[in-house]
Amino acid sequence: MNYLAKTLALGALLVSLSACNQNKQEKSTSECNLPVQEEIDLVGRQATIEYPDFKADMTYMSDSVLHWKTTNSQNMVEDGTEKIIYKKIEKNIFFLNWIEKDGTTVSQVIDYDRKKVFVYLSYSDASEGRGGRNANFIEGKFQLKED
């Protein structure tokens, strides 16, 4: 999927996620096929995200700092503590963004009610002609550690 298609897919996802809750008088939770959940916040909590090729353990230390630890299929572990942008879009939907030490940029939408994470990664790639960067879009399964 090319960059434009990925960007459009992420935009469409955000629009569809917010459409169910945009007018609460007209739409019920069941009409949007969402389980009824109490409103949560991620700050001070831990979560595990299962991606197709690796697992990430997340600690949301504050609304401006998180710690991540990834483990791939060969049990190689990487971790980091990052300054983040954290925005609650609406009930149980969150947007996070950070830039890692190696320059990897992570933009993440977490949909707690659906237990899903949608991630757009941008990273250094010398073989890529567009500023030496490349990108991927990945989905994962989200689970708070207390759940």
Secondary structure as UniProt FT lines:
FT   HELIX           3..22
FT   TURN            24..26
FT   HELIX           30..32
FT   TURN            43..44
FT   STRAND          46..50
FT   STRAND          54..60
FT   STRAND          65..72
FT   TURN            73..74
FT   STRAND          77..90
FT   TURN            91..92
FT   STRAND          93..99
FT   TURN            101..102
FT   STRAND          105..111
FT   TURN            112..115
FT   STRAND          116..124
FT   TURN            126..127
FT   TURN            129..132
FT   STRAND          133..144
FT   TURN            145..146
//
